[in-house]
Amino acid sequence: MNRRSFLAASSSGVAAMGVGAATAAAQPPGKTFLVAHGAWSAGWAWKKMHPLMAAAGHRLVTPTYTGLGEREHLANPSIDLETHIQDMLGVIKFEQLEDFILIGHSYGGMVATGLADRVPERISRLIYLDAFVPKDGQAMVDLLGVDAAARLREGVKSGDGWRVAPSPIPPDTSAEDAKWIHGLRLPQPLKTLETPVRLRQGDTKIPRSYVYFTRIGPGDPFHAFAARAKAEHWDYHELDASHSAHVTAPQPLMTLLHSIVSA
């Protein structure tokens, strides 16, 4: 290649690099999502979401609470809501998470609410997915209703006295997924559902989104929180999915999460 050809090729290459850099710069930066998972579940339940979120440029962190999933060997009657909040605080500290999106799914809304009170400066948005949203001094059993809470405690008494058996999975779960889930879900210590959340800073000022899954299950404890979110003018969304959308509708859920953080 002569000098003229080399200079032309170099100029062309630099121009192409400039176009590529401009295109990359035009792309919104990816976000880090930290998931506070639901009861009886664990990080494993979010495996369908990891490749989808990565393809959209996001990082998804899905730790497991003490006594569940791969940490089942640590299960004991003393585990409570505070244990699970501390689990997540440890992940935030040692993963050095800053400016992240916190997701609370189902029971995970209890954990996420506690986290938002402890480290609000690290959280850029709080997204509740079909989740419980407690106020100061409320435990999950308080939010279930008197009858449901009584049935839950009665079930514990008839068992080993300290663990709550998993609830039924959504009826639209595929046979393959049902087999996968049934093999890995575990009972959860009763104290996790009886411990009230303590909010030292009052109602959070972190921007909040609520996603209500409209394929409603028996009792539908989440309608009240959806109504609260609308009444308080949160960023509110609905998704045509059953309660475990990360299993039954991962692509629509990923698309919605991406749109929430990209708005």
Residue frames as qw, qx, qy, qz and C-alpha x, y, z in Angstrom:
[[0.000, 0.891, 0.454, 0.000, 0.00, 0.00, 0.00],
 [0.423, 0.409, -0.042, 0.808, 1.48, 3.40, -0.99],
 [0.168, -0.144, -0.458, 0.861, 1.52, 6.41, 1.32],
 [0.349, -0.074, -0.168, -0.919, -1.53, 8.05, -0.33],
 [0.645, -0.231, -0.644, -0.341, -3.58, 4.86, -0.03],
 [0.480, -0.201, -0.702, 0.486, -2.48, 4.40, 3.59],
 [0.016, 0.070, 0.279, -0.958, -3.50, 7.94, 4.52],
 [0.506, -0.130, -0.360, -0.773, -6.87, 7.53, 2.82],
 [0.654, -0.238, -0.716, -0.055, -7.50, 4.24, 4.61],
 [0.343, -0.154, -0.594, 0.711, -6.44, 5.75, 7.91],
 [0.207, -0.026, 0.052, -0.977, -8.72, 8.73, 7.41],
 [0.619, -0.185, -0.525, -0.554, -11.59, 6.43, 6.54],
 [0.592, -0.207, -0.740, 0.243, -10.90, 4.30, 9.59],
 [0.139, -0.095, -0.447, 0.879, -10.84, 7.29, 11.91],
 [0.412, -0.089, -0.178, -0.889, -14.12, 8.53, 10.43],
 [0.669, -0.209, -0.659, -0.272, -15.68, 5.11, 10.95],
 [0.442, -0.177, -0.682, 0.555, -14.43, 5.09, 14.52],
 [0.093, -0.003, 0.201, -0.975, -16.02, 8.49, 15.00],
 [0.590, -0.168, -0.402, -0.680, -19.35, 7.23, 13.72],
 [0.660, -0.199, -0.720, 0.080, -19.11, 4.20, 16.00],
 [0.276, -0.104, -0.545, 0.785, -18.26, 6.34, 18.99],
 [0.305, -0.075, -0.016, -0.949, -21.14, 8.69, 18.21],
 [0.670, -0.203, -0.565, -0.436, -23.51, 5.73, 17.91],
 [0.570, -0.191, -0.705, 0.376, -22.28, 4.28, 21.20],
 [0.083, -0.029, -0.363, 0.928, -22.60, 7.69, 22.85],
 [0.454, -0.166, -0.258, -0.837, -26.19, 7.91, 21.62],
 [0.635, -0.260, -0.721, -0.099, -27.11, 4.72, 23.42],
 [0.503, -0.724, 0.130, -0.454, -28.46, 5.26, 26.94],
 [0.112, 0.461, -0.827, 0.302, -26.10, 3.85, 29.56],
 [0.634, -0.229, -0.729, -0.119, -27.05, 0.55, 31.08],
 [0.478, -0.615, 0.233, -0.582, -28.42, 0.35, 34.62],
 [0.233, 0.135, -0.919, 0.287, -27.72, -1.94, 37.53],
 [0.689, -0.375, -0.206, -0.585, -30.80, -3.67, 38.95],
 [0.041, 0.210, -0.882, 0.421, -30.75, -5.31, 42.38],
 [0.618, -0.288, -0.528, -0.507, -33.60, -7.76, 43.07],
 [0.315, -0.192, 0.720, -0.587, -35.16, -8.38, 46.47],
 [0.345, -0.048, -0.846, -0.405, -36.87, -11.66, 45.61],
 [0.662, -0.362, -0.149, -0.638, -40.15, -13.08, 46.84],
 [0.637, -0.392, 0.564, -0.351, -40.93, -15.59, 49.59],
 [0.889, 0.008, 0.455, -0.047, -39.89, -19.25, 49.20],
 [0.710, 0.694, -0.014, 0.122, -37.79, -18.19, 46.24],
 [0.630, -0.514, 0.257, 0.522, -34.14, -17.25, 45.64],
 [0.035, 0.654, -0.403, -0.639, -31.80, -15.84, 43.03],
 [0.298, -0.011, 0.888, 0.351, -32.21, -18.94, 40.87],
 [0.359, 0.626, 0.668, -0.185, -35.81, -17.93, 40.02],
 [0.218, 0.868, -0.017, -0.447, -34.58, -14.97, 37.96],
 [0.544, -0.244, 0.624, 0.505, -32.38, -16.96, 35.58],
 [0.476, 0.596, 0.576, 0.296, -34.58, -16.19, 32.53],
 [0.042, 0.984, 0.151, -0.090, -34.11, -12.47, 33.11],
 [0.523, -0.598, 0.319, 0.517, -30.31, -12.38, 33.10],
 [0.479, 0.093, 0.570, 0.661, -29.70, -12.81, 29.34],
 [0.152, 0.796, 0.512, 0.286, -32.58, -10.48, 28.48],
 [0.262, -0.942, -0.057, 0.203, -31.36, -7.72, 30.74],
 [0.551, -0.417, 0.414, 0.592, -27.77, -8.17, 29.56],
 [0.439, 0.395, 0.594, 0.547, -28.88, -7.92, 25.93],
 [0.007, 0.916, 0.334, 0.220, -30.52, -4.58, 26.80],
 [0.372, 0.599, -0.287, 0.648, -27.26, -3.39, 28.32],
 [0.512, -0.682, 0.169, -0.494, -28.23, -3.77, 31.96],
 [0.279, 0.253, -0.861, 0.343, -26.69, -5.61, 34.90],
 [0.734, -0.427, -0.223, -0.479, -29.04, -7.76, 37.01],
 [0.124, 0.338, -0.804, 0.474, -27.95, -8.74, 40.53],
 [0.757, -0.303, -0.303, -0.494, -30.09, -11.45, 42.14],
 [0.066, 0.359, -0.820, 0.440, -28.82, -12.48, 45.58],
 [0.637, -0.327, -0.670, -0.194, -30.50, -15.07, 47.82],
 [0.457, -0.675, 0.224, -0.534, -31.72, -14.52, 51.37],
 [0.057, -0.353, 0.872, -0.333, -30.42, -16.53, 54.31],
 [0.495, 0.059, 0.763, -0.412, -32.18, -19.90, 54.66],
 [0.733, 0.540, 0.252, -0.329, -33.41, -20.14, 51.07],
 [0.668, 0.691, -0.268, -0.064, -32.06, -21.42, 47.76],
 [0.731, 0.347, -0.475, 0.346, -28.37, -22.26, 47.89],
 [0.009, 0.434, -0.552, 0.712, -28.35, -20.91, 51.46],
 [0.761, -0.364, -0.329, -0.425, -30.88, -23.42, 52.77],
 [0.719, -0.054, -0.578, 0.383, -28.25, -24.93, 55.08],
 [0.150, 0.162, -0.380, 0.898, -28.50, -21.74, 57.16],
 [0.477, -0.484, -0.392, -0.621, -32.25, -22.03, 57.78],
 [0.302, -0.167, -0.768, 0.540, -33.30, -21.69, 61.42],
 [0.150, -0.740, -0.655, -0.004, -36.29, -20.36, 63.40],
 [0.299, -0.661, -0.177, 0.665, -34.58, -17.07, 64.33],
 [0.273, 0.105, 0.457, 0.840, -34.35, -15.74, 60.76],
 [0.150, 0.741, 0.520, -0.398, -36.57, -12.70, 60.39],
 [0.429, 0.866, 0.220, 0.136, -37.14, -9.73, 58.06],
 [0.185, -0.923, 0.310, 0.132, -34.13, -7.93, 59.51],
 [0.683, -0.250, 0.604, 0.326, -31.92, -10.90, 58.56],
 [0.608, 0.504, 0.514, 0.335, -32.98, -10.54, 54.94],
 [0.125, 0.991, 0.021, 0.044, -32.52, -6.77, 54.98],
 [0.430, -0.739, 0.467, 0.224, -28.99, -7.32, 56.33],
 [0.745, 0.118, 0.568, 0.329, -28.34, -9.89, 53.59],
 [0.472, 0.766, 0.321, 0.296, -29.11, -7.27, 50.97],
 [0.151, -0.973, 0.169, 0.047, -27.16, -4.52, 52.73],
 [0.650, -0.436, 0.529, 0.327, -24.16, -6.83, 52.60],
 [0.655, 0.412, 0.502, 0.386, -24.56, -7.28, 48.85],
 [0.190, 0.961, 0.127, 0.155, -24.81, -3.52, 48.35],
 [0.387, -0.849, 0.326, 0.154, -21.66, -2.96, 50.42],
 [0.610, -0.358, 0.621, 0.338, -19.44, -5.66, 48.97],
 [0.574, 0.490, 0.532, 0.383, -20.62, -5.30, 45.37],
 [0.224, -0.335, 0.017, 0.915, -20.11, -1.54, 45.86],
 [0.167, 0.599, 0.690, 0.372, -23.47, -0.75, 44.32],
 [0.038, -0.432, -0.163, 0.886, -24.25, 2.91, 43.72],
 [0.372, 0.367, -0.192, -0.831, -27.00, 4.64, 41.75],
 [0.040, -0.022, -0.968, -0.245, -28.85, 1.35, 41.21],
 [0.603, -0.193, -0.275, -0.724, -32.46, 0.37, 40.61],
 [0.185, -0.115, 0.888, -0.405, -33.95, -1.64, 43.47],
 [0.584, -0.129, -0.559, -0.573, -36.66, -4.17, 42.59],
 [0.319, -0.114, 0.783, -0.522, -38.91, -5.66, 45.24],
 [0.515, -0.058, -0.673, -0.528, -41.08, -8.58, 44.13],
 [0.701, -0.414, -0.548, -0.191, -43.93, -9.84, 46.32],
 [0.709, -0.631, -0.190, 0.251, -42.48, -10.39, 49.85],
 [0.626, 0.090, 0.035, 0.774, -39.40, -8.66, 48.49],
 [0.031, -0.760, -0.197, -0.619, -41.35, -5.42, 48.76],
 [0.657, -0.746, -0.108, 0.025, -40.95, -5.74, 52.53],
 [0.768, -0.230, 0.112, 0.587, -37.18, -6.14, 52.18],
 [0.407, 0.459, 0.248, 0.750, -36.88, -3.38, 49.55],
 [0.243, -0.872, -0.206, -0.372, -38.82, -0.93, 51.71],
 [0.712, -0.656, 0.018, 0.248, -36.42, -1.57, 54.59],
 [0.695, 0.037, 0.219, 0.684, -33.41, -1.15, 52.29],
 [0.206, 0.702, 0.270, 0.625, -34.71, 2.11, 50.87],
 [0.438, -0.882, -0.097, -0.143, -34.88, 3.46, 54.42],
 [0.773, -0.488, 0.140, 0.381, -31.29, 2.41, 55.25],
 [0.477, -0.249, 0.411, 0.736, -29.36, 3.44, 52.12],
 [0.429, 0.793, 0.392, -0.184, -31.55, 5.89, 50.15],
 [0.016, 0.833, -0.331, -0.442, -28.48, 7.72, 48.84],
 [0.276, -0.300, 0.832, 0.376, -27.44, 4.65, 46.84],
 [0.371, 0.411, 0.830, 0.066, -30.80, 3.93, 45.18],
 [0.025, 0.097, -0.308, -0.946, -31.92, 5.89, 42.13],
 [0.610, -0.090, -0.269, -0.740, -35.35, 4.25, 41.76],
 [0.326, -0.054, 0.876, -0.352, -37.46, 1.73, 43.65],
 [0.545, 0.065, -0.528, -0.648, -39.65, -0.58, 41.55],
 [0.517, -0.051, 0.735, -0.436, -42.27, -2.74, 43.24],
 [0.396, 0.108, -0.754, -0.512, -43.37, -5.74, 41.16],
 [0.722, -0.345, -0.479, -0.361, -46.73, -7.07, 42.42],
 [0.479, 0.121, -0.639, 0.590, -45.30, -6.44, 45.86],
 [0.453, -0.742, -0.463, 0.173, -46.25, -5.67, 49.43],
 [0.259, 0.547, -0.122, 0.787, -45.54, -2.06, 50.38],
 [0.510, -0.567, -0.575, 0.297, -45.52, -1.70, 54.18],
 [0.078, -0.853, 0.083, -0.509, -45.74, 1.45, 56.21],
 [0.108, 0.474, -0.683, 0.545, -43.76, 1.91, 59.40],
 [0.425, -0.196, 0.676, -0.569, -44.57, -0.80, 61.95],
 [0.860, 0.207, 0.026, -0.465, -46.34, -3.14, 59.52],
 [0.393, -0.280, 0.861, 0.162, -45.38, -6.80, 59.04],
 [0.248, 0.080, -0.745, -0.614, -46.37, -8.87, 56.05],
 [0.113, -0.361, -0.919, 0.109, -48.96, -10.76, 58.09],
 [0.101, 0.532, 0.376, -0.752, -50.64, -7.41, 58.77],
 [0.266, 0.420, -0.357, -0.791, -50.97, -6.83, 55.04],
 [0.095, -0.031, -0.952, -0.289, -52.41, -10.27, 54.24],
 [0.598, -0.335, -0.235, -0.689, -55.67, -9.70, 56.07],
 [0.526, -0.403, 0.573, -0.481, -56.87, -11.35, 59.28],
 [0.942, 0.092, 0.187, -0.263, -58.23, -14.54, 57.71],
 [0.770, 0.533, -0.323, 0.140, -55.23, -15.19, 55.49],
 [0.057, 0.635, -0.630, 0.444, -52.80, -14.53, 58.34],
 [0.702, -0.291, 0.482, -0.436, -54.73, -16.91, 60.59],
 [0.961, 0.256, 0.008, -0.100, -54.61, -19.66, 57.97],
 [0.515, 0.651, -0.485, 0.276, -50.89, -19.09, 57.51],
 [0.209, -0.545, 0.656, -0.478, -50.16, -19.42, 61.23],
 [0.865, -0.090, 0.330, -0.367, -52.40, -22.46, 61.53],
 [0.874, 0.434, -0.216, 0.018, -50.47, -24.12, 58.73],
 [0.248, 0.639, -0.613, 0.392, -47.20, -23.44, 60.55],
 [0.547, -0.393, 0.553, -0.491, -48.54, -24.97, 63.76],
 [0.947, 0.107, 0.193, -0.232, -49.52, -28.13, 61.93],
 [0.747, 0.542, -0.330, 0.199, -46.03, -28.38, 60.48],
 [0.706, 0.031, -0.441, 0.553, -42.70, -27.98, 62.26],
 [0.387, -0.770, -0.386, 0.328, -43.81, -24.86, 64.13],
 [0.269, -0.691, 0.105, 0.663, -41.53, -22.31, 62.44],
 [0.162, -0.180, 0.614, 0.751, -41.64, -22.62, 58.67],
 [0.556, 0.505, 0.223, -0.621, -44.31, -21.48, 56.21],
 [0.620, 0.167, 0.706, 0.298, -44.92, -23.83, 53.29],
 [0.075, -0.120, 0.432, 0.891, -44.78, -22.32, 49.78],
 [0.531, 0.453, 0.305, -0.648, -48.00, -20.97, 48.30],
 [0.739, 0.393, 0.531, 0.131, -49.33, -22.42, 45.00],
 [0.283, -0.232, 0.415, 0.833, -47.60, -21.25, 41.84],
 [0.427, 0.409, -0.050, -0.805, -49.55, -19.32, 39.17],
 [0.768, 0.242, 0.568, -0.169, -51.85, -21.60, 37.13],
 [0.656, 0.745, -0.054, -0.112, -50.46, -20.37, 33.80],
 [0.261, -0.676, 0.671, 0.155, -46.97, -21.66, 34.64],
 [0.697, 0.375, -0.538, -0.290, -45.83, -24.13, 32.00],
 [0.968, -0.234, -0.076, -0.050, -45.39, -27.78, 32.96],
 [0.747, 0.307, -0.279, 0.519, -41.65, -27.50, 32.40],
 [0.044, 0.574, -0.308, 0.758, -41.34, -24.42, 34.59],
 [0.735, -0.504, 0.037, -0.453, -43.61, -25.92, 37.26],
 [0.956, -0.072, -0.205, 0.195, -41.31, -28.93, 37.53],
 [0.498, 0.419, -0.288, 0.702, -38.29, -26.64, 37.81],
 [0.239, -0.593, 0.188, -0.745, -39.90, -24.41, 40.45],
 [0.850, -0.422, -0.078, -0.305, -41.36, -27.18, 42.60],
 [0.895, 0.035, -0.286, 0.339, -37.94, -28.76, 42.86],
 [0.475, 0.275, -0.261, 0.794, -36.32, -25.62, 44.27],
 [0.325, -0.649, -0.014, -0.687, -38.84, -23.62, 46.31],
 [0.446, -0.038, -0.761, 0.470, -38.41, -23.96, 50.05],
 [0.395, -0.783, -0.480, 0.019, -40.43, -23.19, 53.21],
 [0.227, 0.588, -0.177, 0.756, -39.66, -19.82, 54.78],
 [0.297, -0.189, -0.680, 0.644, -39.23, -18.96, 58.48],
 [0.136, -0.779, -0.606, -0.081, -42.42, -17.52, 59.95],
 [0.355, -0.672, -0.167, 0.628, -40.55, -14.67, 61.63],
 [0.272, -0.011, 0.409, 0.871, -39.73, -13.16, 58.25],
 [0.137, -0.516, -0.608, -0.587, -43.46, -12.57, 57.76],
 [0.454, -0.738, -0.492, 0.085, -44.16, -11.47, 61.34],
 [0.488, -0.324, -0.103, 0.804, -41.39, -8.90, 61.73],
 [0.198, 0.925, 0.296, -0.133, -42.59, -5.30, 61.30],
 [0.575, 0.432, 0.051, 0.693, -40.54, -2.99, 59.13],
 [0.348, -0.769, -0.224, 0.488, -39.09, -0.02, 60.98],
 [0.464, 0.668, 0.204, 0.545, -38.70, 3.12, 58.91],
 [0.496, -0.462, -0.224, 0.700, -36.30, 5.52, 60.55],
 [0.148, -0.157, 0.223, 0.951, -36.68, 8.19, 57.87],
 [0.473, 0.464, 0.345, -0.665, -40.41, 8.01, 57.23],
 [0.759, 0.547, 0.348, -0.065, -41.92, 7.63, 53.78],
 [0.632, -0.142, 0.383, 0.658, -39.11, 7.42, 51.23],
 [0.234, 0.797, -0.053, -0.554, -38.34, 10.27, 48.83],
 [0.276, -0.226, 0.793, 0.494, -36.81, 7.88, 46.29],
 [0.543, 0.235, -0.321, -0.739, -38.77, 7.85, 43.00],
 [0.461, -0.009, 0.861, -0.214, -41.10, 4.85, 43.09],
 [0.499, 0.135, -0.562, -0.645, -42.75, 2.75, 40.42],
 [0.576, -0.011, 0.730, -0.368, -45.42, 0.13, 40.99],
 [0.382, 0.189, -0.725, -0.542, -46.13, -2.63, 38.48],
 [0.654, 0.011, 0.533, -0.536, -49.40, -4.47, 39.03],
 [0.035, 0.110, -0.925, -0.361, -49.69, -7.89, 37.39],
 [0.539, 0.043, 0.018, -0.841, -53.25, -8.13, 36.13],
 [0.681, -0.048, -0.692, -0.233, -53.66, -11.91, 35.90],
 [0.394, -0.544, 0.391, -0.629, -55.00, -11.87, 39.41],
 [0.401, 0.041, -0.903, 0.149, -54.53, -14.79, 41.81],
 [0.508, -0.581, -0.633, -0.063, -56.74, -15.88, 44.71],
 [0.469, -0.687, -0.337, 0.442, -57.30, -13.15, 47.29],
 [0.435, 0.661, 0.116, 0.601, -55.21, -10.63, 45.28],
 [0.503, -0.680, -0.262, 0.464, -53.39, -8.89, 48.16],
 [0.463, -0.106, 0.206, 0.856, -51.67, -6.51, 45.73],
 [0.092, 0.715, 0.513, 0.465, -54.68, -4.54, 44.48],
 [0.362, -0.883, -0.243, 0.173, -54.55, -2.33, 47.58],
 [0.511, -0.494, 0.228, 0.665, -50.92, -1.37, 46.91],
 [0.331, 0.333, 0.548, 0.693, -51.67, -0.66, 43.25],
 [0.110, -0.854, -0.456, -0.224, -54.49, 1.63, 44.41],
 [0.471, -0.772, -0.045, 0.424, -52.15, 3.36, 46.85],
 [0.513, -0.132, 0.388, 0.754, -49.54, 3.90, 44.13],
 [0.163, 0.570, 0.536, 0.601, -52.12, 5.52, 41.87],
 [0.290, -0.885, -0.364, -0.022, -53.59, 7.65, 44.67],
 [0.493, -0.728, 0.108, 0.465, -50.11, 8.90, 45.65],
 [0.489, 0.852, -0.115, -0.147, -49.18, 9.53, 42.00],
 [0.565, -0.424, 0.623, 0.336, -46.31, 7.10, 41.76],
 [0.331, 0.417, -0.652, -0.540, -45.08, 5.98, 38.36],
 [0.677, 0.044, 0.630, -0.377, -47.74, 3.30, 37.86],
 [0.369, 0.335, -0.711, -0.496, -47.86, 0.44, 35.33],
 [0.839, -0.005, 0.416, -0.352, -49.81, -2.73, 34.68],
 [0.135, 0.418, -0.838, -0.323, -48.55, -5.91, 33.03],
 [0.876, 0.046, -0.132, -0.461, -50.65, -8.70, 31.57],
 [0.478, 0.315, -0.795, 0.203, -48.93, -11.40, 33.58],
 [0.774, -0.513, -0.364, -0.072, -49.46, -13.63, 36.59],
 [0.510, -0.856, 0.083, 0.020, -47.65, -13.12, 39.87],
 [0.655, -0.442, 0.431, 0.435, -44.27, -14.57, 38.82],
 [0.570, 0.804, 0.008, -0.168, -43.75, -12.66, 35.58],
 [0.052, -0.743, 0.647, 0.161, -39.98, -13.22, 35.76],
 [0.431, -0.095, 0.895, 0.071, -40.82, -16.88, 35.10],
 [0.491, 0.506, 0.708, -0.047, -44.01, -16.76, 33.00],
 [0.404, 0.869, 0.246, 0.143, -43.49, -13.51, 31.04],
 [0.617, -0.446, 0.081, 0.643, -39.79, -12.58, 31.19],
 [0.385, 0.262, 0.378, 0.800, -39.62, -10.72, 27.87],
 [0.126, -0.795, -0.374, -0.460, -42.60, -8.40, 28.53],
 [0.581, -0.764, -0.156, 0.232, -41.27, -7.78, 32.03],
 [0.606, -0.204, 0.186, 0.746, -37.80, -6.91, 30.74],
 [0.224, 0.511, 0.411, 0.721, -39.29, -4.58, 28.11],
 [0.319, -0.861, -0.321, -0.230, -41.34, -2.78, 30.76],
 [0.652, -0.616, -0.034, 0.441, -38.41, -2.46, 33.18],
 [0.529, 0.069, 0.288, 0.795, -36.25, -1.07, 30.38],
 [0.043, 0.679, 0.396, 0.617, -38.91, 1.48, 29.47],
 [0.481, -0.831, -0.273, 0.058, -39.31, 2.59, 33.10],
 [0.601, -0.558, 0.105, 0.562, -35.62, 3.35, 33.55],
 [0.446, 0.154, 0.425, 0.773, -35.24, 4.85, 30.07],
 [0.039, 0.846, 0.500, 0.178, -38.08, 7.36, 30.42]]
